[in-house]
Amino acid sequence: MGQHNSGRPSIGAATACFVSMLVMSGCADVGEVTVLTVDAQAYVSAAANPQRTVIVEVYDIRQTARRERTALDVSMGNIRFEPPEDQIIRELVQAKADSLLGQRAAIEPLPNILCGIRVFDATTPSTLLYWDMTVEIELVLRAGNEERTARGRATGRTFIWPTQERLAKITHMAMTVLADDLEIALTDLLAAPINE
């Protein structure tokens, strides 16, 4: 029995057509690198010149790092954070911890904070109609025997190509959520007895 052809294009053909239209319309440059600049200090309340500084060590413990722009599962280019993720997180945790310690009586000895980056992803999965832009961050914080987690996540939907500006807005939203959650986690972590 012969194969029935409904006259509709296959999923593969539809994907190829969609990607071709994006490239031809100038909405996408296959293989381009989108750079998202993050200023960690922008997410920290100004501290009155903290006298002491916590030592923060950051470790990238991600099993995978997803930083890619896609159109119907076809890679259209990579996403890069500037500065790199570990530097963004180190600056953020450092500034948050120093700010919190500057608001309270001295802690002796000054704790070292270990911070593991479990997730720091930026993705743009799409359908034929829209893209869902997602930035997700998850950190695990440790001081002595105490451990806390901080997370930040934001999503947005666009019916046209997810430009650098749109991705930057989602990144800002995720960083804002992370900064708030990080402050709660660090407040709790620094209030706990530190047993080295």
C-alpha positions as protocol buffer text, in pm:
chain_id: "A"
residue {
  index: 1
  type: MET
  ca { x: 0 y: 0 z: 0 }
}
residue {
  index: 2
  type: GLY
  ca { x: 143 y: 338 z: -96 }
}
residue {
  index: 3
  type: GLN
  ca { x: 210 y: 610 z: 159 }
}
residue {
  index: 4
  type: HIS
  ca { x: -61 y: 867 z: 205 }
}
residue {
  index: 5
  type: ASN
  ca { x: 53 y: 1226 z: 169 }
}
residue {
  index: 6
  type: SER
  ca { x: -183 y: 1473 z: 331 }
}
residue {
  index: 7
  type: GLY
  ca { x: -21 y: 1765 z: 153 }
}
residue {
  index: 8
  type: ARG
  ca { x: 101 y: 1914 z: 481 }
}
residue {
  index: 9
  type: PRO
  ca { x: 476 y: 1963 z: 530 }
}
residue {
  index: 10
  type: SER
  ca { x: 653 y: 1731 z: 771 }
}
residue {
  index: 11
  type: ILE
  ca { x: 778 y: 1861 z: 1106 }
}
residue {
  index: 12
  type: GLY
  ca { x: 1133 y: 1862 z: 969 }
}
residue {
  index: 13
  type: ALA
  ca { x: 1031 y: 2063 z: 666 }
}
residue {
  index: 14
  type: ALA
  ca { x: 834 y: 2308 z: 881 }
}
residue {
  index: 15
  type: THR
  ca { x: 1133 y: 2354 z: 1109 }
}
residue {
  index: 16
  type: ALA
  ca { x: 1369 y: 2411 z: 817 }
}
residue {
  index: 17
  type: CYS
  ca { x: 1127 y: 2660 z: 663 }
}
residue {
  index: 18
  type: PHE
  ca { x: 1086 y: 2846 z: 994 }
}
residue {
  index: 19
  type: VAL
  ca { x: 1460 y: 2869 z: 1055 }
}
residue {
  index: 20
  type: SER
  ca { x: 1519 y: 2980 z: 695 }
}
residue {
  index: 21
  type: MET
  ca { x: 1261 y: 3257 z: 731 }
}
residue {
  index: 22
  type: LEU
  ca { x: 1430 y: 3377 z: 1051 }
}
residue {
  index: 23
  type: VAL
  ca { x: 1770 y: 3395 z: 889 }
}
residue {
  index: 24
  type: MET
  ca { x: 1642 y: 3560 z: 570 }
}
residue {
  index: 25
  type: SER
  ca { x: 1444 y: 3819 z: 763 }
}
residue {
  index: 26
  type: GLY
  ca { x: 1753 y: 3914 z: 960 }
}
residue {
  index: 27
  type: CYS
  ca { x: 1600 y: 3809 z: 1291 }
}
residue {
  index: 28
  type: ALA
  ca { x: 1867 y: 3551 z: 1356 }
}
residue {
  index: 29
  type: ASP
  ca { x: 2228 y: 3494 z: 1273 }
}
residue {
  index: 30
  type: VAL
  ca { x: 2303 y: 3125 z: 1304 }
}
residue {
  index: 31
  type: GLY
  ca { x: 2605 y: 3072 z: 1524 }
}
residue {
  index: 32
  type: GLU
  ca { x: 2603 y: 3420 z: 1679 }
}
residue {
  index: 33
  type: VAL
  ca { x: 2704 y: 3464 z: 2043 }
}
residue {
  index: 34
  type: THR
  ca { x: 2469 y: 3671 z: 2256 }
}
residue {
  index: 35
  type: VAL
  ca { x: 2653 y: 3845 z: 2541 }
}
residue {
  index: 36
  type: LEU
  ca { x: 2453 y: 3928 z: 2855 }
}
residue {
  index: 37
  type: THR
  ca { x: 2633 y: 4169 z: 3087 }
}
residue {
  index: 38
  type: VAL
  ca { x: 2550 y: 4140 z: 3458 }
}
residue {
  index: 39
  type: ASP
  ca { x: 2658 y: 4392 z: 3722 }
}
residue {
  index: 40
  type: ALA
  ca { x: 2639 y: 4201 z: 4051 }
}
residue {
  index: 41
  type: GLN
  ca { x: 2673 y: 4521 z: 4255 }
}
residue {
  index: 42
  type: ALA
  ca { x: 2342 y: 4646 z: 4115 }
}
residue {
  index: 43
  type: TYR
  ca { x: 2161 y: 4383 z: 4323 }
}
residue {
  index: 44
  type: VAL
  ca { x: 2312 y: 4481 z: 4658 }
}
residue {
  index: 45
  type: SER
  ca { x: 2200 y: 4762 z: 4887 }
}
residue {
  index: 46
  type: ALA
  ca { x: 2481 y: 5009 z: 4942 }
}
residue {
  index: 47
  type: ALA
  ca { x: 2671 y: 4922 z: 5259 }
}
residue {
  index: 48
  type: ALA
  ca { x: 2849 y: 5186 z: 5463 }
}
residue {
  index: 49
  type: ASN
  ca { x: 3202 y: 5076 z: 5378 }
}
residue {
  index: 50
  type: PRO
  ca { x: 3209 y: 4738 z: 5553 }
}
residue {
  index: 51
  type: GLN
  ca { x: 3519 y: 4706 z: 5769 }
}
residue {
  index: 52
  type: ARG
  ca { x: 3560 y: 4335 z: 5723 }
}
residue {
  index: 53
  type: THR
  ca { x: 3532 y: 4104 z: 5427 }
}
residue {
  index: 54
  type: VAL
  ca { x: 3409 y: 3747 z: 5423 }
}
residue {
  index: 55
  type: ILE
  ca { x: 3616 y: 3505 z: 5217 }
}
residue {
  index: 56
  type: VAL
  ca { x: 3394 y: 3356 z: 4946 }
}
residue {
  index: 57
  type: GLU
  ca { x: 3502 y: 3056 z: 4741 }
}
residue {
  index: 58
  type: VAL
  ca { x: 3291 y: 2972 z: 4436 }
}
residue {
  index: 59
  type: TYR
  ca { x: 3282 y: 2631 z: 4270 }
}
residue {
  index: 60
  type: ASP
  ca { x: 3107 y: 2545 z: 3946 }
}
residue {
  index: 61
  type: ILE
  ca { x: 2935 y: 2214 z: 4024 }
}
residue {
  index: 62
  type: ARG
  ca { x: 2698 y: 2213 z: 3727 }
}
residue {
  index: 63
  type: GLN
  ca { x: 2663 y: 1880 z: 3553 }
}
residue {
  index: 64
  type: THR
  ca { x: 2567 y: 2065 z: 3237 }
}
residue {
  index: 65
  type: ALA
  ca { x: 2547 y: 2431 z: 3143 }
}
residue {
  index: 66
  type: ARG
  ca { x: 2263 y: 2524 z: 2907 }
}
residue {
  index: 67
  type: ARG
  ca { x: 2324 y: 2861 z: 2744 }
}
residue {
  index: 68
  type: GLU
  ca { x: 2179 y: 2842 z: 2398 }
}
residue {
  index: 69
  type: ARG
  ca { x: 1933 y: 3018 z: 2170 }
}
residue {
  index: 70
  type: THR
  ca { x: 1722 y: 2776 z: 1971 }
}
residue {
  index: 71
  type: ALA
  ca { x: 1444 y: 2779 z: 1714 }
}
residue {
  index: 72
  type: LEU
  ca { x: 1236 y: 2461 z: 1716 }
}
residue {
  index: 73
  type: ASP
  ca { x: 1526 y: 2269 z: 1876 }
}
residue {
  index: 74
  type: VAL
  ca { x: 1772 y: 2396 z: 1615 }
}
residue {
  index: 75
  type: SER
  ca { x: 2071 y: 2576 z: 1767 }
}
residue {
  index: 76
  type: MET
  ca { x: 2089 y: 2938 z: 1654 }
}
residue {
  index: 77
  type: GLY
  ca { x: 2382 y: 3040 z: 1871 }
}
residue {
  index: 78
  type: ASN
  ca { x: 2521 y: 3049 z: 2223 }
}
residue {
  index: 79
  type: ILE
  ca { x: 2457 y: 3278 z: 2516 }
}
residue {
  index: 80
  type: ARG
  ca { x: 2753 y: 3404 z: 2718 }
}
residue {
  index: 81
  type: PHE
  ca { x: 2748 y: 3593 z: 3045 }
}
residue {
  index: 82
  type: GLU
  ca { x: 2994 y: 3875 z: 3103 }
}
residue {
  index: 83
  type: PRO
  ca { x: 3169 y: 3858 z: 3340 }
}
residue {
  index: 84
  type: PRO
  ca { x: 3166 y: 3475 z: 3363 }
}
residue {
  index: 85
  type: GLU
  ca { x: 2910 y: 3312 z: 3590 }
}
residue {
  index: 86
  type: ASP
  ca { x: 3154 y: 3227 z: 3871 }
}
residue {
  index: 87
  type: GLN
  ca { x: 3270 y: 3590 z: 3892 }
}
residue {
  index: 88
  type: ILE
  ca { x: 2912 y: 3723 z: 3892 }
}
residue {
  index: 89
  type: ILE
  ca { x: 2820 y: 3491 z: 4177 }
}
residue {
  index: 90
  type: ARG
  ca { x: 3138 y: 3558 z: 4376 }
}
residue {
  index: 91
  type: GLU
  ca { x: 3081 y: 3934 z: 4358 }
}
residue {
  index: 92
  type: LEU
  ca { x: 2714 y: 3899 z: 4451 }
}
residue {
  index: 93
  type: VAL
  ca { x: 2767 y: 3664 z: 4747 }
}
residue {
  index: 94
  type: GLN
  ca { x: 3065 y: 3868 z: 4869 }
}
residue {
  index: 95
  type: ALA
  ca { x: 2877 y: 4198 z: 4857 }
}
residue {
  index: 96
  type: LYS
  ca { x: 2562 y: 4053 z: 5016 }
}
residue {
  index: 97
  type: ALA
  ca { x: 2756 y: 3887 z: 5299 }
}
residue {
  index: 98
  type: ASP
  ca { x: 2967 y: 4197 z: 5367 }
}
residue {
  index: 99
  type: SER
  ca { x: 2655 y: 4415 z: 5368 }
}
residue {
  index: 100
  type: LEU
  ca { x: 2479 y: 4185 z: 5616 }
}
residue {
  index: 101
  type: LEU
  ca { x: 2781 y: 4164 z: 5845 }
}
residue {
  index: 102
  type: GLY
  ca { x: 2812 y: 4543 z: 5840 }
}
residue {
  index: 103
  type: GLN
  ca { x: 2464 y: 4566 z: 5992 }
}
residue {
  index: 104
  type: ARG
  ca { x: 2532 y: 4346 z: 6296 }
}
residue {
  index: 105
  type: ALA
  ca { x: 2774 y: 4289 z: 6580 }
}
residue {
  index: 106
  type: ALA
  ca { x: 3106 y: 4133 z: 6489 }
}
residue {
  index: 107
  type: ILE
  ca { x: 3112 y: 3759 z: 6427 }
}
residue {
  index: 108
  type: GLU
  ca { x: 3426 y: 3583 z: 6544 }
}
residue {
  index: 109
  type: PRO
  ca { x: 3583 y: 3412 z: 6373 }
}
residue {
  index: 110
  type: LEU
  ca { x: 3477 y: 3559 z: 6040 }
}
residue {
  index: 111
  type: PRO
  ca { x: 3327 y: 3267 z: 5844 }
}
residue {
  index: 112
  type: ASN
  ca { x: 3442 y: 3146 z: 5506 }
}
residue {
  index: 113
  type: ILE
  ca { x: 3155 y: 3087 z: 5267 }
}
residue {
  index: 114
  type: LEU
  ca { x: 3169 y: 2811 z: 5010 }
}
residue {
  index: 115
  type: CYS
  ca { x: 2930 y: 2862 z: 4720 }
}
residue {
  index: 116
  type: GLY
  ca { x: 2850 y: 2600 z: 4460 }
}
residue {
  index: 117
  type: ILE
  ca { x: 2681 y: 2695 z: 4134 }
}
residue {
  index: 118
  type: ARG
  ca { x: 2432 y: 2413 z: 4069 }
}
residue {
  index: 119
  type: VAL
  ca { x: 2247 y: 2588 z: 3786 }
}
residue {
  index: 120
  type: PHE
  ca { x: 2310 y: 2899 z: 3577 }
}
residue {
  index: 121
  type: ASP
  ca { x: 2117 y: 2848 z: 3253 }
}
residue {
  index: 122
  type: ALA
  ca { x: 1971 y: 3070 z: 2984 }
}
residue {
  index: 123
  type: THR
  ca { x: 1754 y: 2903 z: 2720 }
}
residue {
  index: 124
  type: THR
  ca { x: 1500 y: 3000 z: 2454 }
}
residue {
  index: 125
  type: PRO
  ca { x: 1290 y: 2695 z: 2360 }
}
residue {
  index: 126
  type: SER
  ca { x: 1038 y: 2777 z: 2089 }
}
residue {
  index: 127
  type: THR
  ca { x: 729 y: 2669 z: 1901 }
}
residue {
  index: 128
  type: LEU
  ca { x: 621 y: 2788 z: 1557 }
}
residue {
  index: 129
  type: LEU
  ca { x: 450 y: 3083 z: 1729 }
}
residue {
  index: 130
  type: TYR
  ca { x: 669 y: 3198 z: 2017 }
}
residue {
  index: 131
  type: TRP
  ca { x: 983 y: 3164 z: 2227 }
}
residue {
  index: 132
  type: ASP
  ca { x: 989 y: 3105 z: 2602 }
}
residue {
  index: 133
  type: MET
  ca { x: 1296 y: 3277 z: 2743 }
}
residue {
  index: 134
  type: THR
  ca { x: 1418 y: 3130 z: 3071 }
}
residue {
  index: 135
  type: VAL
  ca { x: 1705 y: 3221 z: 3301 }
}
residue {
  index: 136
  type: GLU
  ca { x: 1750 y: 2996 z: 3603 }
}
residue {
  index: 137
  type: ILE
  ca { x: 2012 y: 3009 z: 3880 }
}
residue {
  index: 138
  type: GLU
  ca { x: 2059 y: 2786 z: 4183 }
}
residue {
  index: 139
  type: LEU
  ca { x: 2333 y: 2815 z: 4445 }
}
residue {
  index: 140
  type: VAL
  ca { x: 2426 y: 2603 z: 4745 }
}
residue {
  index: 141
  type: LEU
  ca { x: 2596 y: 2795 z: 5026 }
}
residue {
  index: 142
  type: ARG
  ca { x: 2800 y: 2646 z: 5307 }
}
residue {
  index: 143
  type: ALA
  ca { x: 2968 y: 2790 z: 5617 }
}
residue {
  index: 144
  type: GLY
  ca { x: 3109 y: 2538 z: 5861 }
}
residue {
  index: 145
  type: ASN
  ca { x: 2853 y: 2261 z: 5896 }
}
residue {
  index: 146
  type: GLU
  ca { x: 2561 y: 2480 z: 5788 }
}
residue {
  index: 147
  type: GLU
  ca { x: 2418 y: 2473 z: 5436 }
}
residue {
  index: 148
  type: ARG
  ca { x: 2154 y: 2684 z: 5261 }
}
residue {
  index: 149
  type: THR
  ca { x: 2020 y: 2715 z: 4906 }
}
residue {
  index: 150
  type: ALA
  ca { x: 1937 y: 3027 z: 4704 }
}
residue {
  index: 151
  type: ARG
  ca { x: 1749 y: 3033 z: 4374 }
}
residue {
  index: 152
  type: GLY
  ca { x: 1648 y: 3279 z: 4108 }
}
residue {
  index: 153
  type: ARG
  ca { x: 1431 y: 3209 z: 3804 }
}
residue {
  index: 154
  type: ALA
  ca { x: 1249 y: 3421 z: 3550 }
}
residue {
  index: 155
  type: THR
  ca { x: 1066 y: 3348 z: 3227 }
}
residue {
  index: 156
  type: GLY
  ca { x: 916 y: 3555 z: 2952 }
}
residue {
  index: 157
  type: ARG
  ca { x: 744 y: 3490 z: 2621 }
}
residue {
  index: 158
  type: THR
  ca { x: 808 y: 3669 z: 2293 }
}
residue {
  index: 159
  type: PHE
  ca { x: 639 y: 3624 z: 1957 }
}
residue {
  index: 160
  type: ILE
  ca { x: 941 y: 3763 z: 1775 }
}
residue {
  index: 161
  type: TRP
  ca { x: 1308 y: 3671 z: 1797 }
}
residue {
  index: 162
  type: PRO
  ca { x: 1443 y: 3676 z: 2158 }
}
residue {
  index: 163
  type: THR
  ca { x: 1689 y: 3960 z: 2118 }
}
residue {
  index: 164
  type: GLN
  ca { x: 1975 y: 4048 z: 2350 }
}
residue {
  index: 165
  type: GLU
  ca { x: 1758 y: 4322 z: 2504 }
}
residue {
  index: 166
  type: ARG
  ca { x: 1473 y: 4082 z: 2580 }
}
residue {
  index: 167
  type: LEU
  ca { x: 1710 y: 3824 z: 2727 }
}
residue {
  index: 168
  type: ALA
  ca { x: 1877 y: 4095 z: 2935 }
}
residue {
  index: 169
  type: LYS
  ca { x: 1540 y: 4184 z: 3091 }
}
residue {
  index: 170
  type: ILE
  ca { x: 1475 y: 3819 z: 3185 }
}
residue {
  index: 171
  type: THR
  ca { x: 1828 y: 3793 z: 3327 }
}
residue {
  index: 172
  type: HIS
  ca { x: 1769 y: 4105 z: 3536 }
}
residue {
  index: 173
  type: MET
  ca { x: 1444 y: 3957 z: 3670 }
}
residue {
  index: 174
  type: ALA
  ca { x: 1615 y: 3628 z: 3762 }
}
residue {
  index: 175
  type: MET
  ca { x: 1906 y: 3809 z: 3929 }
}
residue {
  index: 176
  type: THR
  ca { x: 1663 y: 4021 z: 4132 }
}
residue {
  index: 177
  type: VAL
  ca { x: 1484 y: 3710 z: 4260 }
}
residue {
  index: 178
  type: LEU
  ca { x: 1820 y: 3543 z: 4332 }
}
residue {
  index: 179
  type: ALA
  ca { x: 1950 y: 3846 z: 4523 }
}
residue {
  index: 180
  type: ASP
  ca { x: 1642 y: 3850 z: 4747 }
}
residue {
  index: 181
  type: ASP
  ca { x: 1659 y: 3475 z: 4811 }
}
residue {
  index: 182
  type: LEU
  ca { x: 2035 y: 3495 z: 4867 }
}
residue {
  index: 183
  type: GLU
  ca { x: 1989 y: 3763 z: 5134 }
}
residue {
  index: 184
  type: ILE
  ca { x: 1747 y: 3537 z: 5321 }
}
residue {
  index: 185
  type: ALA
  ca { x: 1981 y: 3237 z: 5290 }
}
residue {
  index: 186
  type: LEU
  ca { x: 2288 y: 3434 z: 5401 }
}
residue {
  index: 187
  type: THR
  ca { x: 2105 y: 3596 z: 5693 }
}
residue {
  index: 188
  type: ASP
  ca { x: 2009 y: 3250 z: 5815 }
}
residue {
  index: 189
  type: LEU
  ca { x: 2353 y: 3103 z: 5742 }
}
residue {
  index: 190
  type: LEU
  ca { x: 2544 y: 3381 z: 5921 }
}
residue {
  index: 191
  type: ALA
  ca { x: 2311 y: 3367 z: 6221 }
}
residue {
  index: 192
  type: ALA
  ca { x: 2380 y: 2996 z: 6275 }
}
residue {
  index: 193
  type: PRO
  ca { x: 2670 y: 2884 z: 6496 }
}
residue {
  index: 194
  type: ILE
  ca { x: 2971 y: 2820 z: 6272 }
}
residue {
  index: 195
  type: ASN
  ca { x: 3153 y: 2502 z: 6358 }
}
residue {
  index: 196
  type: GLU
  ca { x: 3465 y: 2484 z: 6146 }
}
